[in-house]
Structures are given as structure tokens and as C-alpha cells.
Amino acid sequence: MNRLHYYSFLFLCILTSCKQPEQKATTARMPKQYTIEQLYNNQSVEGADFNADETKILENNNNTGIFNVYELSIADSQSTPLTSSKKESFFAVAYLPGSSRFIYSADKGGDENHHLFLMNKGDTAAKDLTPWLKSANSFAGWSADKKNMYVNSNQRNPKFFDLWKMDTSGWKPVLLYQNDSAFSVSGISKSERYLSLTKAVTTDKNDLYLYDRTAKKLQRISNDNEATWNPMALEKNDSILYYTTNDGSEFSYLVRYNISSGKKDKVYEDKWDVVDMTLSENEKYYSITVNADGKNKVLLYDHASGQPINFPDIKDGDVLDVTISPTEKNLLLTVGSSTSPPNLYVYNIDKKELKQLTSTLNKEIDQDDLVKAEVVHFTSFDGKEIPAIYYKPLQAAKDSPAAALIWVHGGPGGQSRVGFRYGKTFYKLDNKDHSNGDLNDCIWGKKWLTGKDYIDSTAIGIEGGSYGGAMVLGALAFHPDEFKVGVDLFGVANWLRTLRSVPPYWESFKKALYNEMGDPYSADSVRLKNISALYNYQKIKKPLIVFQGANDVRVLKVESDEIVEGVKKNGVPAEYIVYPDEGHGFVKRENLVTTSKRTLEFLDKYLKPKIPGKNKLP
């Protein structure tokens, strides 16, 4: 079996944020070594809904190696399987109101054409509620009387998502809002009179609208400033819309918009981004999530008075998601950390009782043997301070220097994080400057690593997925002497082709994408060709390993096919692994294990420093 040696590698995950103190130096020690199988023998869980009497949770987990739907008992934390898929991943959506029947979502092999299925306990087959060929569908909530389900679907036109209403007795779809203008339907009022709509302008600017279905009137709420606007909730009496925006600020804040008068009041502002706001079923409570100082900060308020309500403090925990139960008595919390997969907790508001429902980390693994993320900072080529997430192996020391990897996030506007976001000025710095400033940040991150005496400066590689994979290819092609190896997970090799072949349902986002990356049908095509690794593969001279999902609709398999073929023509080692049952990102455990094994073998062969007596496997 392959063993994953933490002493072998360091990870510097480039992101952007505000200052954080660096961790104090600790004495190097050798932690217990674990196999890759042990490290992946954890559970990945996601809670979806409370059942009618709030004694159970509908969840999905990958206990069998593939995601299925389960019912989790709050009383004894026992999890009962409700589905038994062995091929496709099933993701829990919701219980049918007042029923033990449930809805789940699934696509085929990662093709992103998700359908919604209805099933009952003990059933051997599910009913496809959205049986429209080549359509993508998502759950959009329940009507006020719980007798109808809302669905966003592109079944009518593959470019646009309409809003449909389906009665739960016969499941006949009725078109509620026909979307012909590349809007995204983000919310619907209890009366069905108002819809909150957004439209992307660029990746760091969008518009927010309120559509009155009765008056057939579209009201623009956003303005012409460069800002983002995200609807959060509509009050049940059709009087108030809540949204977040960073208009006039580096960070997003929460606003209350009076629909009748048009008056806007700032409800909550912090020195960090407000990323979410949830209004409970009967509007007794609302929660606010702030991406603050290394992890999410969740605040709970009485809606009528605005007074804060006690929220549990979970040591070393990052609250990733909050669901307020229909009775408004309980909270379902998803909590993550640096040293454990996320777990589910339930919190009784009145009793102030917190209960952990899941234990997802493999019991064979001691959390003290795992590395906690640290936020560090380095100065880049242009003098800007770049924060990064840093993982230092517990046993790295001057007399046994470790190899290092720089992990580059996807996006391109994404981020690696323990819980960080960044201001809008930083977010847009790479617009139409990709594979330049952002790539130089990676190189200067490498320079920072070389200044550590416990790192082998001759053994630093680069790894990334999606846009991060494109950065890996760019690093090897445009800076061929900087990194010793490259690990590319479904990365873009040809920007012209990728931007010309985006999925049809990206129509609402395509203009914004072209504004950021460049329009492949314009003069921008020259720059896009120049920054594409495929047209510069002759310069690549360092070993490369590539992983690709055959059903990826965002980065087509041909991208990886051709870059591997090109690198091999150079006489350079190029390994290639294709998963026939995956799309853009891998979800099946066996594929994740294979990816880690093959990556480790590749790094052991081409990156790992050769120090006599120091590299023997235990």
C-alpha cells in the first residue's frame, strides 16, 4: 500500500485576504504515518433537511465510497441508508413536506445535467420529477402551503433557466417565469408576486432586480457602480427584500430594502464580507454569516426586536452552513476544521443544547498527527502582500528538508481558504491579465518557500485544478525553470477552445466570463492564444501528470489529451489518468484514492529530495 508521507511535501495555497499572525515555531516531531486508504476512509456528509417531527435529518454521505441518501437519527446518531446507488452519486435535497418521502438530485457521470427524483423508504426505484432530456434542474423551494415545489430548469431553452411550479399530487409542471434575458432567478416571495433576479455583468459586477409578476414590472435595485449584489430573503408580507452588496465598500454588507418605498437601510456591516443571511420559516429568527478573521462567524438574531440570540461556540470549528428548522426550535449546523472533514451538529435554541451527530474522521487517525492550516504572507513581484494558506509538515527540519508544492486554486476568481475571503479591489486584479500577475504570485510564493531552511529549494513543484490546472501548465510552459514538476487536474490548455465551448446554460454568465478572461471571438483571441499552454507546449521540459474526467463539460477532455500528447513529443515524462465516470471534479472515493496514489508515486519519482538515509519508507 502507498503511504502518504507528510514530511515529503509542503503546501502553499495562494489566496488573498487580510493580515493574520504567523504561528509560533514548534519543535519538529515525527507523526504516525498513514496509508492513503486510511486518509480517505472518512465520511463526507451534507445535511439537507429536518423531517416533519424534527427527530431525523435527511443527509447524503459517501460511506460506501459513493454518495447516497441517508436518514440520520438525532436521538442516537444512527444513519439509515435510503438509497443504494453503486454508480451515480445521489445528493439529498429535501423531505416532501409532511411525508417520509424525499427528493434527491443526481446527474450521470458528472455531466452536470442534474435531475430531481422522488423516492420513499423501501422503494427500489425513484420517480424522475424532471424527465426532460439534456436538461439541468435544481430545487428552488416550496410554496407557502407546501403543496407545490419550485424548480429552476433549462428544459425549454438550454441557454436559460426558467422557474417552474409543480404540484406535489400530480407533479405537472407549470411555467411560473419565462427567462429570456439571461437572468438568474434567486428567490420567490411567499405570495409568488415577487421574484429576485440577478444578471452578471462581469465576474466582480452584477445587477439586482425585483420583478413584480402582478404588475409585470421589472425594478432595478442595483446601480452603475462596480459592485456585487446578492439577494438573501423576502419577507412573507411582500414588504422587505434583504440583500448583500459591496457598493461603496471593499466588503459586502447586509441591506434591508423596502419594496413599497424603495428605501434602503444598512442592517449589518463588518470589516469582512457578509456572505449569507437566512430568515426562518415563520420569521422568528434570522442568521448572518460573516467570513471573518480565518473562519465563518455566525450571528443569530430575534427578527422582530433585532436582539442577538445565543449561538454556540464550537472550539476550533468553522460553521460552514446553518439551517433553521421549520418549527424554529433547532439549528442544523455543518462544521469543519483543518484536521477533520465537516461534521453535522444540531442545536436546540431554547435549551441551548449542542449535539454532535456525526464523526467523519477515520477513527484510526489521530488529529494530532494532522497539520493545521496557517495563514502567512509574502511580498510578490509588484510589492503587494499576498496571503497564503500554509501547511508545514510536523517533522520538517533543517537536517531533513522537505520538498514543497504550491497549490493553485480554481476560479479564476476562486480561493483556497481555511475561512478567508478578500476585498473586491484584490479580486479583480487579474482581469484580462491571466497567466501574468497571478502566475508571478506563484513564483514569488516559491521564493518565499526557498527562504525556509527546512525546505529543499531544488524540490518545489506546482499543483492545481481547473483554472489552477491551467496555471500549472502555464508555469511549466512560460517559466520552465521555476518548478521541478507539475500536477494538473482538469486544467485548461487552450483558452480559445474552452471559452468557445462553455455549456449552453452558462449563457447568463458568459458575458461576465468574457469580460474577465477575454472574448475569443474578438481581438482578445490573440492574447488568449498566447497564454494557452497548448500553443507553447514545446517549452515544457519538466515532468507532468494530468488527471481528467471524461464527462467534463467545462474543461473538455481534449484539452488534457492534447497537452499530454504535446509534452510527450518533447521527450518529457507525462503521465495521464482519465476517469470515465467523472466530470469537472472527482467525487467517487476510489477515484480520489487513485488520484492521490498516482500523484504520490509521481512526486516520489520526480520531486522528492534524495537524502541518504532520510527517504526510506517506514
C-alpha positions as CSV (number, residue, x, y, z in Angstrom):
1,M,0.0,0.0,0.0
2,N,1.1,3.5,-0.7
3,R,1.8,5.6,2.4
4,L,1.3,9.4,2.3
5,H,4.4,10.9,4.0
6,Y,3.6,14.3,5.4
7,Y,7.3,15.0,5.7
8,S,7.7,14.9,2.0
9,F,5.7,17.9,1.0
10,L,4.7,21.4,1.9
11,F,1.6,23.1,0.5
12,L,1.5,26.8,-0.1
13,C,-2.1,27.6,-1.2
14,I,-2.1,31.1,-2.8
15,L,-5.1,33.2,-1.8
16,T,-5.9,36.7,-0.9
17,S,-7.0,38.2,2.4
18,C,-6.1,40.5,5.3
19,K,-3.3,40.1,7.8
20,Q,-3.0,37.2,10.2
21,P,-0.3,36.4,12.7
22,E,2.0,33.5,11.8
23,Q,2.1,30.5,14.0
24,K,4.9,30.2,16.5
25,A,7.7,27.9,15.7
26,T,7.2,24.4,17.1
27,T,9.7,21.5,17.6
28,A,9.8,19.1,14.7
29,R,8.4,15.6,15.5
30,M,7.6,12.5,13.5
31,P,3.9,11.9,13.4
32,K,2.4,8.5,12.8
33,Q,2.3,7.6,9.1
34,Y,-1.0,6.6,7.5
35,T,-1.9,4.9,4.2
36,I,-3.8,6.9,1.5
37,E,-6.6,4.4,2.1
38,Q,-6.8,5.3,5.8
39,L,-6.8,9.0,5.0
40,Y,-9.7,8.6,2.5
41,N,-11.6,6.2,4.8
42,N,-13.5,9.2,6.2
43,Q,-17.1,10.2,5.6
44,S,-18.1,13.3,3.6
45,V,-21.5,14.4,4.9
46,E,-24.0,17.0,4.0
47,G,-27.3,17.7,5.8
48,A,-30.3,18.7,3.8
49,D,-33.5,18.9,5.8
50,F,-35.4,18.1,9.1
51,N,-38.2,15.5,8.9
52,A,-41.7,16.5,10.0
53,D,-41.3,16.0,13.7
54,E,-37.6,17.1,13.7
55,T,-36.3,13.8,15.0
56,K,-34.3,13.0,11.9
57,I,-32.1,14.6,9.4
58,L,-32.0,13.9,5.6
59,E,-28.4,13.7,4.6
60,N,-26.0,12.3,2.0
61,N,-22.7,10.8,2.7
62,N,-20.1,8.7,0.9
63,N,-19.8,5.9,3.5
64,T,-19.8,3.3,0.7
65,G,-17.4,5.2,-1.5
66,I,-20.1,6.9,-3.4
67,F,-22.7,9.4,-2.3
68,N,-26.1,8.1,-1.3
69,V,-29.0,9.5,0.7
70,Y,-29.4,8.6,4.4
71,E,-31.7,9.4,7.3
72,L,-29.8,10.4,10.4
73,S,-31.5,10.0,13.9
74,I,-31.0,12.9,16.2
75,A,-31.6,10.8,19.3
76,D,-28.9,8.1,18.7
77,S,-26.9,9.5,15.7
78,Q,-27.6,6.3,13.8
79,S,-27.7,6.7,10.0
80,T,-30.0,4.6,7.9
81,P,-29.4,4.3,4.1
82,L,-32.4,5.3,1.9
83,T,-30.7,4.8,-1.5
84,S,-28.1,2.2,-2.6
85,S,-26.6,3.6,-5.8
86,K,-23.4,1.9,-6.9
87,K,-22.7,4.0,-10.0
88,E,-24.0,7.6,-9.7
89,S,-23.8,10.0,-6.8
90,F,-27.1,10.9,-5.1
91,F,-27.4,14.1,-3.2
92,A,-30.2,14.7,-0.6
93,V,-32.4,17.7,-1.3
94,A,-35.5,17.7,1.0
95,Y,-38.3,15.7,2.6
96,L,-41.6,16.1,0.9
97,P,-43.5,18.3,3.4
98,G,-45.4,16.3,6.0
99,S,-44.2,13.0,4.5
100,S,-41.4,10.4,4.8
101,R,-40.8,10.6,1.1
102,F,-37.8,12.5,0.0
103,I,-36.2,14.2,-3.0
104,Y,-32.7,13.8,-4.2
105,S,-30.6,15.1,-7.1
106,A,-28.3,13.2,-9.5
107,D,-26.6,13.6,-12.8
108,K,-24.9,11.0,-15.0
109,G,-21.2,10.5,-14.6
110,G,-20.6,14.2,-13.8
111,D,-22.3,15.6,-16.9
112,E,-24.0,18.3,-14.7
113,N,-27.4,17.6,-16.1
114,H,-28.9,17.1,-12.7
115,H,-32.4,15.8,-12.3
116,L,-34.7,15.7,-9.3
117,F,-36.0,12.3,-8.1
118,L,-38.8,11.4,-5.6
119,M,-38.5,8.3,-3.5
120,N,-39.9,6.6,-0.4
121,K,-38.3,4.5,2.2
122,G,-38.1,0.9,0.9
123,D,-38.6,1.8,-2.7
124,T,-36.4,0.1,-5.2
125,A,-36.9,2.7,-7.9
126,A,-37.3,6.5,-7.9
127,K,-39.6,8.8,-9.9
128,D,-37.8,11.3,-12.1
129,L,-39.7,14.5,-11.5
130,T,-37.7,16.3,-14.2
131,P,-37.6,13.7,-17.1
132,W,-36.5,16.2,-19.7
133,L,-33.6,15.1,-21.9
134,K,-30.4,17.1,-21.7
135,S,-31.8,19.4,-19.1
136,A,-30.2,20.7,-15.9
137,N,-32.6,21.2,-12.9
138,S,-32.4,22.4,-9.4
139,F,-34.7,22.6,-6.4
140,A,-35.9,26.2,-5.7
141,G,-38.1,25.7,-2.6
142,W,-41.7,25.1,-1.5
143,S,-44.8,27.2,-1.9
144,A,-46.2,28.7,1.3
145,D,-48.9,26.0,1.6
146,K,-46.2,23.3,0.9
147,K,-48.3,21.8,-1.9
148,N,-46.0,22.9,-4.7
149,M,-42.3,22.6,-5.5
150,Y,-40.4,25.2,-7.4
151,V,-37.7,24.1,-9.9
152,N,-35.2,26.0,-11.9
153,S,-34.8,24.3,-15.3
154,N,-33.4,24.9,-18.7
155,Q,-35.7,22.3,-20.3
156,R,-37.5,24.9,-22.5
157,N,-34.3,26.6,-23.7
158,P,-30.9,25.1,-22.9
159,K,-29.4,28.6,-22.5
160,F,-31.7,29.9,-19.8
161,F,-33.2,28.7,-16.5
162,D,-36.9,29.3,-16.2
163,L,-38.8,29.0,-12.9
164,W,-41.4,26.1,-12.8
165,K,-44.0,25.2,-10.3
166,M,-45.0,21.5,-9.8
167,D,-47.9,20.4,-7.6
168,T,-47.0,17.5,-5.3
169,S,-50.1,15.5,-6.2
170,G,-49.6,15.1,-9.9
171,W,-46.2,16.7,-10.4
172,K,-47.4,18.6,-13.5
173,P,-45.0,21.4,-14.3
174,V,-46.4,24.9,-14.8
175,L,-44.2,27.7,-16.1
176,L,-44.1,30.5,-13.5
177,Y,-41.4,32.7,-15.0
178,Q,-40.0,32.5,-18.5
179,N,-36.5,33.7,-18.6
180,D,-35.4,35.1,-22.0
181,S,-32.9,37.7,-20.8
182,A,-30.1,35.7,-19.1
183,F,-31.3,36.4,-15.6
184,S,-30.7,34.1,-12.6
185,V,-33.8,33.5,-10.6
186,S,-32.6,33.8,-7.0
187,G,-35.7,34.0,-4.8
188,I,-39.5,34.0,-4.8
189,S,-41.9,35.6,-2.3
190,K,-44.4,33.6,-0.3
191,S,-47.3,35.1,-2.4
192,E,-45.4,34.4,-5.6
193,R,-45.8,38.0,-6.6
194,Y,-42.1,39.0,-6.4
195,L,-39.0,37.3,-7.9
196,S,-35.5,38.5,-7.1
197,L,-33.3,38.3,-10.2
198,T,-29.6,38.8,-10.8
199,K,-27.7,39.3,-14.0
200,A,-23.9,39.0,-14.3
201,V,-22.1,41.9,-15.9
202,T,-18.5,41.0,-15.1
203,T,-17.2,38.5,-12.5
204,D,-16.9,41.3,-10.0
205,K,-20.1,43.3,-11.0
206,N,-23.7,42.2,-11.4
207,D,-27.2,43.7,-11.3
208,L,-30.0,43.0,-8.9
209,Y,-33.7,43.3,-9.9
210,L,-37.1,42.8,-8.3
211,Y,-39.8,41.5,-10.7
212,D,-43.4,42.1,-9.9
213,R,-45.4,39.3,-11.5
214,T,-48.7,41.1,-10.9
215,A,-47.8,44.4,-12.4
216,K,-45.4,42.8,-14.9
217,K,-42.8,45.3,-13.8
218,L,-39.0,44.9,-13.5
219,Q,-37.4,47.2,-10.9
220,R,-33.6,47.6,-10.9
221,I,-32.2,47.8,-7.3
222,S,-28.5,47.9,-8.2
223,N,-26.8,50.9,-9.7
224,D,-24.0,51.6,-12.2
225,N,-21.2,51.3,-9.7
226,E,-18.8,48.4,-9.9
227,A,-20.3,46.2,-7.1
228,T,-21.9,42.8,-6.5
229,W,-25.5,42.4,-5.3
230,N,-26.9,39.2,-3.9
231,P,-30.5,38.7,-2.8
232,M,-30.9,36.8,0.5
233,A,-34.5,36.7,1.6
234,L,-38.0,38.1,1.0
235,E,-40.3,38.7,4.0
236,K,-43.7,36.9,3.8
237,N,-45.8,40.0,3.7
238,D,-44.1,41.2,0.5
239,S,-42.7,44.3,2.2
240,I,-39.0,43.7,2.5
241,L,-36.2,42.3,0.4
242,Y,-32.8,41.6,2.1
243,Y,-29.6,41.6,0.0
244,T,-25.9,41.9,0.4
245,T,-23.7,44.3,-1.6
246,N,-20.2,45.8,-1.6
247,D,-21.4,49.0,-3.2
248,G,-19.1,51.8,-1.9
249,S,-17.1,49.3,0.2
250,E,-14.4,46.7,0.0
251,F,-16.6,44.2,1.7
252,S,-20.2,43.1,1.4
253,Y,-22.8,44.3,4.0
254,L,-26.5,43.4,4.6
255,V,-29.2,45.8,3.4
256,R,-33.0,45.9,4.1
257,Y,-34.9,47.2,1.0
258,N,-38.5,48.4,1.4
259,I,-40.3,47.2,-1.7
260,S,-43.1,49.9,-1.4
261,S,-41.0,53.0,-0.7
262,G,-37.7,51.9,-2.2
263,K,-35.9,52.9,1.0
264,K,-32.6,51.1,1.7
265,D,-31.3,50.6,5.3
266,K,-28.0,49.0,6.2
267,V,-28.7,46.2,8.6
268,Y,-25.3,44.8,9.4
269,E,-21.7,45.7,8.4
270,D,-18.3,44.3,9.4
271,K,-14.7,44.7,8.3
272,W,-15.2,41.4,6.5
273,D,-17.7,40.1,3.9
274,V,-21.3,39.2,5.0
275,V,-21.7,36.1,2.9
276,D,-25.1,34.8,3.9
277,M,-28.4,35.7,5.6
278,T,-31.2,33.2,6.4
279,L,-34.7,34.1,7.5
280,S,-36.5,31.3,9.4
281,E,-39.8,29.8,8.2
282,N,-42.1,32.0,10.3
283,E,-39.6,34.9,10.6
284,K,-38.9,34.4,14.3
285,Y,-35.1,34.4,13.7
286,Y,-32.6,35.4,11.1
287,S,-28.9,34.4,10.9
288,I,-26.0,36.3,9.4
289,T,-22.7,34.6,8.3
290,V,-19.6,36.7,8.1
291,N,-16.3,35.4,6.6
292,A,-14.2,36.8,9.4
293,D,-10.6,36.5,10.5
294,G,-9.9,33.0,9.4
295,K,-13.3,31.3,9.7
296,N,-17.0,32.0,9.5
297,K,-18.7,34.0,12.2
298,V,-22.4,33.2,12.6
299,L,-24.8,35.6,14.3
300,L,-28.4,34.7,15.3
301,Y,-31.0,37.4,15.9
302,D,-34.6,37.7,17.0
303,H,-36.2,39.1,13.9
304,A,-38.8,41.3,15.5
305,S,-36.6,43.0,18.0
306,G,-33.2,42.6,16.3
307,Q,-31.7,41.4,19.6
308,P,-28.9,38.8,19.4
309,I,-29.7,35.2,20.4
310,N,-27.1,32.9,21.9
311,F,-25.2,30.9,19.3
312,P,-23.0,28.0,20.3
313,D,-19.2,28.4,20.4
314,I,-17.6,25.3,18.7
315,K,-14.0,25.1,19.6
316,D,-11.7,25.0,16.5
317,G,-14.8,24.7,14.4
318,D,-15.8,26.7,11.3
319,V,-19.5,26.8,10.8
320,L,-20.0,26.2,7.0
321,D,-23.8,26.1,6.8
322,V,-26.8,26.9,9.0
323,T,-30.3,25.5,8.5
324,I,-33.1,26.8,10.8
325,S,-35.8,24.1,11.3
326,P,-39.4,24.7,10.3
327,T,-40.5,24.9,14.0
328,E,-37.7,27.4,14.6
329,K,-36.6,25.3,17.6
330,N,-33.5,23.8,16.2
331,L,-30.5,24.6,14.0
332,L,-28.7,22.1,11.8
333,L,-25.0,23.1,11.6
334,T,-22.3,21.9,9.3
335,V,-18.9,22.4,11.0
336,G,-15.5,21.9,9.5
337,S,-11.9,22.3,10.7
338,S,-8.3,21.9,9.3
339,T,-7.9,18.5,10.8
340,S,-11.3,16.8,10.1
341,P,-13.9,16.6,7.4
342,P,-17.1,18.6,8.2
343,N,-19.5,17.2,10.8
344,L,-23.2,17.7,11.5
345,Y,-24.4,19.2,14.7
346,V,-27.9,20.1,16.0
347,Y,-28.5,23.0,18.3
348,N,-31.7,23.5,20.4
349,I,-32.2,27.2,20.6
350,D,-34.4,27.3,23.7
351,K,-32.4,24.7,25.7
352,K,-29.1,26.0,24.4
353,E,-28.0,22.4,23.8
354,L,-25.5,21.4,21.2
355,K,-25.1,17.8,20.0
356,Q,-22.6,16.4,17.5
357,L,-24.4,13.9,15.2
358,T,-21.5,12.6,13.1
359,S,-17.9,11.7,13.5
360,T,-16.5,11.7,10.0
361,L,-12.7,11.3,10.6
362,N,-11.4,7.8,10.3
363,K,-11.1,6.6,13.9
364,E,-7.6,5.1,13.0
365,I,-6.3,8.7,12.5
366,D,-5.1,10.9,15.4
367,Q,-5.9,14.5,14.7
368,D,-2.7,15.5,16.4
369,D,-0.8,13.8,13.5
370,L,-2.5,16.2,11.0
371,V,-1.2,19.6,10.1
372,K,-3.3,22.7,11.0
373,A,-3.5,25.4,8.3
374,E,-1.6,28.6,9.0
375,V,-2.2,31.9,7.2
376,V,1.1,33.5,6.1
377,H,2.1,36.5,4.0
378,F,4.7,37.1,1.4
379,T,5.6,40.1,-0.8
380,S,5.1,39.5,-4.5
381,F,6.7,40.9,-7.6
382,D,4.8,44.1,-7.6
383,G,5.2,44.8,-3.9
384,K,1.7,43.6,-3.0
385,E,1.3,41.5,0.1
386,I,-0.1,38.1,-0.7
387,P,-1.6,35.9,2.0
388,A,-1.5,32.2,1.6
389,I,-2.6,29.1,3.4
390,Y,0.5,27.2,4.6
391,Y,0.8,23.6,5.7
392,K,4.1,22.7,7.3
393,P,4.8,19.0,8.0
394,L,5.2,18.3,11.6
395,Q,8.6,16.7,11.1
396,A,10.1,19.2,8.6
397,A,13.5,20.3,9.9
398,K,16.8,21.8,8.7
399,D,18.6,18.4,8.8
400,S,15.8,16.7,6.8
401,P,14.4,19.4,4.4
402,A,11.1,18.7,2.8
403,A,10.0,19.1,-0.8
404,A,7.2,21.6,-1.4
405,L,4.1,22.0,-3.6
406,I,2.3,25.2,-4.4
407,W,-1.4,24.5,-4.8
408,V,-3.2,27.0,-7.1
409,H,-7.0,27.4,-6.6
410,G,-9.6,27.3,-9.4
411,G,-11.8,30.1,-10.5
412,P,-10.0,32.1,-11.8
413,G,-11.6,34.2,-9.1
414,G,-11.8,31.4,-6.6
415,Q,-9.7,30.9,-3.5
416,S,-8.1,28.4,-1.2
417,R,-9.1,29.0,2.3
418,V,-9.5,28.0,5.9
419,G,-12.2,30.6,6.0
420,F,-10.9,33.6,4.2
421,R,-12.3,36.0,1.6
422,Y,-10.9,39.1,0.2
423,G,-11.8,42.6,-0.9
424,K,-13.1,43.5,-4.3
425,T,-10.1,45.5,-5.3
426,F,-7.9,42.4,-5.0
427,Y,-10.5,40.2,-6.6
428,K,-10.3,42.0,-10.0
429,L,-6.6,42.5,-10.2
430,D,-6.1,39.6,-12.7
431,N,-8.9,40.6,-15.1
432,K,-7.5,40.1,-18.7
433,D,-4.1,39.7,-17.1
434,H,-4.2,35.9,-16.5
435,S,-1.0,33.9,-16.6
436,N,0.9,37.1,-15.8
437,G,0.4,38.7,-12.4
438,D,-1.3,35.6,-10.9
439,L,1.4,33.3,-12.2
440,N,4.1,35.6,-10.9
441,D,2.4,35.5,-7.5
442,C,3.0,31.7,-7.6
443,I,6.7,32.2,-8.5
444,W,7.1,34.6,-5.6
445,G,5.4,32.2,-3.3
446,K,8.1,29.7,-4.3
447,K,10.7,32.4,-3.5
448,W,9.2,32.6,0.0
449,L,9.4,28.9,0.4
450,T,13.0,28.8,-0.6
451,G,13.8,31.1,2.3
452,K,12.9,28.3,4.8
453,D,15.9,26.2,5.9
454,Y,13.6,23.1,6.3
455,I,12.6,23.2,2.6
456,D,14.7,21.7,-0.2
457,S,14.8,24.7,-2.6
458,T,15.6,22.4,-5.5
459,A,12.4,20.3,-5.0
460,I,9.4,22.6,-5.3
461,G,6.5,21.7,-7.6
462,I,3.2,23.2,-8.6
463,E,-0.3,21.7,-8.5
464,G,-3.8,22.9,-9.2
465,G,-7.2,22.1,-10.6
466,S,-9.4,23.7,-13.2
467,Y,-8.1,27.3,-13.6
468,G,-5.4,26.2,-11.1
469,G,-4.5,23.4,-13.6
470,A,-4.2,26.0,-16.3
471,M,-1.8,27.8,-14.0
472,V,0.3,24.6,-13.6
473,L,0.5,24.3,-17.4
474,G,1.3,28.0,-17.7
475,A,4.1,27.7,-15.1
476,L,5.7,24.8,-16.9
477,A,5.4,26.5,-20.3
478,F,6.2,30.1,-19.6
479,H,8.6,29.7,-16.6
480,P,10.1,26.3,-17.5
481,D,12.9,26.5,-15.0
482,E,10.9,27.5,-11.9
483,F,9.2,24.3,-10.8
484,K,10.5,20.8,-10.8
485,V,7.2,19.1,-11.6
486,G,3.6,19.9,-12.4
487,V,0.4,18.2,-11.2
488,D,-2.6,19.2,-13.4
489,L,-6.2,18.3,-12.5
490,F,-8.5,19.0,-15.5
491,G,-6.8,22.3,-16.3
492,V,-7.4,24.5,-19.4
493,A,-4.8,24.1,-22.1
494,N,-6.4,26.0,-24.9
495,W,-8.3,29.1,-23.8
496,L,-9.7,29.8,-27.2
497,R,-11.5,26.4,-27.4
498,T,-12.6,26.4,-23.7
499,L,-14.2,29.9,-23.9
500,R,-15.9,29.0,-27.2
501,S,-17.3,25.7,-25.8
502,V,-18.8,26.7,-22.5
503,P,-22.0,24.8,-21.6
504,P,-25.2,26.4,-23.1
505,Y,-26.6,27.0,-19.6
506,W,-23.7,29.3,-18.9
507,E,-25.3,31.9,-21.1
508,S,-26.2,34.2,-18.2
509,F,-22.6,34.1,-17.1
510,K,-20.8,34.0,-20.5
511,K,-20.7,37.8,-20.9
512,A,-19.1,38.2,-17.5
513,L,-16.7,35.4,-18.2
514,Y,-15.6,37.1,-21.5
515,N,-15.2,40.4,-19.7
516,E,-12.8,38.9,-17.3
517,M,-10.9,36.4,-19.4
518,G,-11.3,37.9,-22.9
519,D,-13.7,37.4,-25.8
520,P,-12.4,34.6,-28.0
521,Y,-14.3,36.0,-31.0
522,S,-12.6,39.4,-30.8
523,A,-9.1,40.8,-30.9
524,D,-8.7,39.2,-27.4
525,S,-8.2,35.9,-29.2
526,V,-4.5,36.8,-29.9
527,R,-3.8,37.2,-26.1
528,L,-5.8,34.1,-25.3
529,K,-3.8,32.1,-27.7
530,N,-0.5,33.4,-26.4
531,I,-1.4,32.5,-22.8
532,S,-2.6,28.9,-23.8
533,A,-0.1,26.2,-22.8
534,L,-1.2,24.1,-25.8
535,Y,0.4,26.6,-28.2
536,N,3.6,26.7,-26.1
537,Y,3.9,23.0,-25.2
538,Q,7.4,22.9,-26.9
539,K,8.8,24.9,-23.9
540,I,7.7,22.4,-21.3
541,K,10.7,20.3,-20.1
542,K,9.6,19.2,-16.5
543,P,7.6,16.1,-15.7
544,L,3.9,16.4,-15.7
545,I,1.0,14.3,-14.5
546,V,-2.6,15.1,-15.7
547,F,-6.0,13.9,-14.3
548,Q,-9.2,14.3,-16.3
549,G,-12.9,13.4,-16.1
550,A,-14.2,12.1,-19.4
551,N,-17.6,13.8,-18.9
552,D,-16.2,17.2,-18.0
553,V,-18.4,19.9,-19.7
554,R,-16.3,22.8,-18.5
555,V,-12.8,21.7,-19.4
556,L,-13.2,19.2,-22.3
557,K,-11.2,16.0,-22.2
558,V,-9.5,17.0,-25.5
559,E,-7.7,19.8,-23.5
560,S,-5.8,17.2,-21.5
561,D,-5.5,14.8,-24.4
562,E,-3.6,17.3,-26.5
563,I,-1.3,18.8,-23.8
564,V,-0.2,15.3,-22.8
565,E,0.5,14.4,-26.4
566,G,2.5,17.6,-26.9
567,V,4.6,17.2,-23.8
568,K,5.4,13.6,-24.7
569,K,6.6,14.9,-28.1
570,N,9.2,16.8,-26.1
571,G,10.6,13.6,-24.7
572,V,9.4,14.8,-21.2
573,P,7.7,12.3,-18.8
574,A,3.9,12.9,-19.0
575,E,1.5,10.6,-17.1
576,Y,-2.2,10.7,-17.9
577,I,-5.2,9.3,-15.9
578,V,-8.8,9.6,-17.3
579,Y,-11.8,8.7,-15.2
580,P,-14.7,7.6,-17.5
581,D,-17.3,8.2,-14.7
582,E,-16.3,11.7,-13.6
583,G,-16.9,15.3,-14.7
584,H,-15.4,18.6,-13.6
585,G,-14.0,17.4,-10.2
586,F,-13.9,13.9,-8.8
587,V,-16.4,12.6,-6.2
588,K,-16.1,8.8,-6.2
589,R,-13.8,7.7,-3.4
590,E,-11.9,5.1,-5.5
591,N,-11.0,7.8,-8.0
592,L,-9.9,10.1,-5.2
593,V,-7.7,7.4,-3.8
594,T,-6.3,6.6,-7.2
595,T,-5.5,10.3,-7.8
596,S,-3.6,10.6,-4.5
597,K,-1.8,7.3,-5.1
598,R,-0.7,8.2,-8.6
599,T,0.3,11.7,-7.5
600,L,2.4,10.4,-4.6
601,E,4.1,7.9,-6.9
602,F,4.8,10.7,-9.4
603,L,6.2,13.0,-6.7
604,D,8.3,10.3,-5.1
605,K,9.8,9.7,-8.5
606,Y,10.4,13.2,-9.8
607,L,10.2,15.6,-6.9
608,K,11.1,14.0,-3.6
609,P,14.6,15.1,-2.3
610,K,17.1,12.3,-2.3
611,I,18.8,12.4,1.1
612,P,20.8,9.3,2.0
613,G,19.1,7.5,4.9
614,K,16.2,10.0,5.0
615,N,13.9,8.7,2.3
616,K,13.2,5.1,3.3
617,L,9.6,4.2,3.8
618,P,8.7,3.1,7.3
